[in-house]
Structure formats: C-alpha cells, structure tokens
Amino acid sequence: MHTLSRPRYFGFLIAALFVVLAGRVLLVAADDPADDTGTAERQVLLKEMRSAVAAIKVTETAGEQVRSGKLVEEPLIRYSDEQWRIRDATVWLWTVQGRPVSLLKMERYRIPDVKRQWLFNMGSTSPDTLEVKWPFDREFTSKKPGMIFQPLPDSPNAAENKTARLTQLKQLTRGFAATLSAIAGRDDKSEMRLLPKPLYQYASEPAEILDGALFGFSATGTNPDAILAIQVRGPDLKSAKWEYAVTAMTNGGLQVRLGDNPVFSQPPLHGRGEVFETRTWFFSERIE
C-alpha cells in the first residue's frame, strides 16, 4: 500500500475539492432557471423595443426642405436603473445625411399599472424643426433647434485620420462636468459621470462635419440623462473648427459646465407636463 506525504496529500485534497466546486458552479450556471428566464425576458423586451422604434417616423424640416430621418439599426446603449425602477431600457438614434437629429429613450418600468410600464422619451438633436409620429395616436413637433452648437475654446487642430480624431474627441470631453438635481425644492444634487465610450460617432459631408460623437453623462448607472455632442466642422481639414452642444434627456434639473463656466442648464421639470420645446415624453401601454 502506497502512502502520500503530508504536503502532497493536502495538495491532492485541495485540487479534488476545487474540481468538485467548479463542477457545481458550472452546473448551477447551466441549470439556473432564473438566469435563463432573465435572458429570455431581455430578448423579448429588446424585440418589442426594436419593433416599436421601427414604426416611429421622424422628419426634419429646414425651410422648404423636408428630410426623412433614418433609424440607426442597433440601440446606442442598453441599461437598467434600479433607482428609478427601470427594468430595461435602450437609446435609439435617427440621422439625416449622417448627422444625429433625434434621440429616443425607451424604458420598461417595474410598475404594476400596465399603462405605465413603457415610457417614450423623445428629444431633438436637430438644428431645424423636427416632427415625430408614432403608429398610434401620438405626435410631436419641436419648437426650436434641439442642439445649438458653440465654438469649443482652446481646442486643437483636427487630426488627419479618424482614429486620431476619436482620441481628440475623448480628450475634449474631459473639460465638461455635469450635475443632476432630481426634484425641485430638494437638495439632492448628484455629480454625473461621463460614460467611458461614445454613444455614437458620425460624419456628414453635406453638413461639412468631418467627425463628431455623442457622449452621455449619467448619475445612476449607465442611464444617459445628459447628452454632449462634440464635432469638428468645416469645408476642409485645415479650416475645420471644433464645436459642442448639449441637450437633456431627463425631467431632472441639469447643469453642464465647461471648466468653471455653466454652458447648459435645465430646471427640474417634474409635474410640468409632457411636451416641451425640444422634447416630449409619455407613458403608453401601446408600443406599436
């Protein structure tokens, strides 16, 4: 009969225990019905959201020119937000000639009332008038531009290639900061964080936009309540200049700063209706 030395014996026991535990972990991961249910639910919800946004019609009017918005096929970001009882949500974008003109947050809530389980939060990012029509009895027309671009001071010359310009875009966001205050009359301000990746990168030859990107700020997880656009625009690379614009995708109070200077603000809008000059939101049990 062979015997193991004490160090080898204990080493053998530890290795065997690890194999058993690993096997149990793999079995739990494979057979956990809660995990499968969650995955299946997410797939169903994404399918419903995808179908709903595909039926929305967006048009931009600039003088006598009317242009149809093109839906970007995939959501820019998908998130949940336990603080606001959001079970699942996506952000979608429509473009005209390659540039962003409208953003939509579509959110599924953990609310027993069926009529309040889906929320549409549609905002203009267009420099012109925007009209949005849902397949059910709902429409919206903006009253003014959704984003007004301003020169970005102390910005560098645009880099010659797209990869380098993306690095510049990310670096330029570092000068911005944002604060969210959820409800009027309460001192509940939260410093927002810049999401690590651009939500969307774009270019538009007709608009002379050589490169641009949308970035999101969030106070709760990855829910982008403030949208920052930075782009470099001009007839050619040598004369192109950097510019920025900000819009809100929340009813909370919002302040965005560039360095120490406020560049965008919105008071808390809770209880002030569902239709605003550049944005509308509403709950609906119908999504198609």
C-alpha positions, 0 to 999 in steps of 0.5 A: 500500500502506497502512502502520500506525504503530508504536503502532497496529500493536502495538495491532492485534497485541495485540487479534488475539492476545487474540481468538485466546486467548479463542477457545481458552479458550472452546473448551477450556471447551466441549470439556473432557471432564473438566469435563463428566464432573465435572458429570455425576458431581455430578448423579448423586451429588446424585440418589442423595443426594436419593433416599436422604434421601427414604426416611429417616423421622424422628419426634419424640416429646414425651410422648404426642405423636408428630410426623412430621418433614418433609424440607426439599426442597433440601440446606442446603449442598453441599461437598467436603473434600479433607482428609478425602477427601470427594468430595461431600457435602450437609446435609439438614434435617427440621422439625416445625411449622417448627422444625429437629429433625434434621440429616443429613450425607451424604458420598461418600468417595474410598475404594476399599472400596465399603462405605465410600464413603457415610457417614450422619451423623445428629444431633438438633436436637430438644428431645424424643426423636427416632427415625430409620429408614432403608429398610434395616436401620438405626435410631436413637433419641436419648437426650436433647434434641439442642439445649438452648437458653440465654438469649443475654446482652446481646442486643437487642430483636427487630426488627419485620420479618424482614429486620431480624431476619436482620441481628440474627441475623448480628450475634449470631453474631459473639460465638461462636468455635469450635475443632476438635481432630481426634484425641485425644492430638494437638495439632492444634487448628484455629480454625473459621470461621463460614460467611458465610450461614445454613444455614437460617432458620425460624419456628414459631408453635406453638413461639412462635419468631418467627425463628431460623437455623442457622449452621455453623462449619467448619475445612476448607472449607465442611464444617459440623462445628459447628452454632449455632442462634440464635432469638428466642422468645416469645408476642409481639414485645415479650416475645420473648427471644433464645436459642442452642444448639449441637450437633456434627456431627463425631467431632472434639473441639469447643469453642464459646465465647461471648466468653471463656466455653466454652458447648459442648464435645465430646471427640474421639470417634474409635474410640468407636463409632457411636451416641451420645446425640444422634447416630449415624453409619455407613458403608453401601454401601446408600443406599436 
